Structure formats: C-alpha cells, structure tokens
Amino acid sequence: MRIDLSFTPHQADEAVLRDKTVVAIDVLRASTTIITALSNGAREVIPVPTVESAVKLSAQLAGDVVLLGGERGGRRIQGFSLGNSPAEYTPERVKGKSIVFSSTNGSQVLANGRYARSLVVCGFVNMALVVRFLRERPGDFILACAGTNGAFSLEDSVCAGMIVHSLLKDGSLEVTLSDGALAAESLYRSHGRNVLKLLQSTQHGKYLQEIGFEGDLKLCASVDSIPVLPQLDGNVIRLKREAERKDITPAVAPS
C-alpha cells in the first residue's frame, strides 16, 4: 500500500486523480457538511465547482426535491437554501432531497476526482469508517486535501495524517509513504491530540469563529461521531450503504 498526499487541489488535478482511489478531505467544512447531510437522510449530494453551474443544474432537476447548498467566503450564497454549516443540514431540511452543492474549496477537490476509480469523503467525523474502507481494500491511494483558497490548511493535513497513522499502526499492512503523507502523519502526532483546539487555532477556524460559526468547529472536531461513508458515483455523492455499521472501532490516539 502506497499512500500519496496532495495538500491542495492544484497538486492533484483531474489527470492526477484519474483511475485512482481517492480520499477527499475538507474538514472545515464541506466534508463534514456532506457527511452530515447524507447521514440525515439526503438522497444525494451533487458537487459542482461554480455558483453558475449549481444554479443551472438545479433548474434542470425536479423542483421541490432539490436544494441549493454552499458558500463563498464562508457565508451562504445569495439565493441558496443552505450554506456550508453542517448544523443547517437537519433531517427536517434535507431528508429525501437532492442537494446541489458548491463550496469554495471542497467542491473543487470533488470535481477533480470525478474520474477516480473510487472516491470517498472524509472528515474527522467518519474517520474510522474511512480507515476501515482503506484497510479492507489494500492498494495505493491518494489523500486529496481541499486546503484553503488554494493554499495549505493544517486541519486537512492533520486529518489526512490521522488516516496515515491509523494504517501504520496496523501490523498486517505493508505501507509506503510519499513525503507528503509522511509530513501529514508527523503533523497529526504533533497536533492531533485535541482536534477542537486544533480547529480553533487554524487560519480558517479563526475566520469561521469571527463570522459566527464557532459552533461548527465542535461539530467538525467530533471524531467518529457520524459513522457513514459517502462515495462519489459519477458526479453524485451517495452513502455506501454497507458501510453504515455501528460496530466501529474508534480511530487510534496519537502515540
């Protein structure tokens, strides 16, 4: 098993991710929001990179079963039903709905991965299921971080490092790391003991607190709180149903 890692979407474009197994990571907040929406009964999430394409696609789909969700600058896009706060994606709002979703960072990673062999969505909230998915399918894969506005983000890298650390602890696997994966695992060991404190200290975490979304950080920091596994199928993200199991071993603590 070789683990590669890209810190931003620019490092892993569509050509790089084509025919690969990909783990898409945008802790603050697209990954957590998509995981929450599907866990709360959304039928599917359709990620698109631009506001214009989101509006156009939603107009082509059936009216009252489609919601527009997403953000720019952390705030809900004008005219959209939902933003990018996982707290908004309650069962009452999203059950049975298709969500056309566009965010500043996460949507680009997901768009880049549309021709991947397999792509799953990861946050701290579903860590153990993602690790299990990778452990049960030993082979090379790429951890694709969304970053923040095209730049490195510490929270995504530490999340990726938690995956690497968990797999390294499994003595049955022969794991080879790229330099990026090795760096992420080191960051996890340095910063992963208190995920909430980490999120509160990062550049994007501070910004979200400034604009009133401090509560989202607690939701995004809750390791293994939402045991579902979203998987991209074509251009649509749905739950991998067989992964919805409650007997999940928590992600390992740093050592």
Buried (B, 14 or more C-beta within 10 A) or exposed (E): BEBBBBBBBEBBBEEBBBEBBBBBBBBBBBBBBBBBBBBBBBBBBBBBBEBEBBBEBBEEEEEEEBBBBBBBEBEBBEEBBBBBBBBBBBEEBBEEBBBBBBBBBBBBBBBBBBBBEBBBBBBBBBBBBBBBBBBEEBEEBBBBBBBBEEEEBBBBBBBBBBBBBBBBEBEEEEBEBBEBBBBBBBBBBEBBEEBBEBBBEBBBBEBBBEEEBBEBBEBBBBBBBBBBBBBBEEEBBBBBEEBEEEEBEEBBEEE
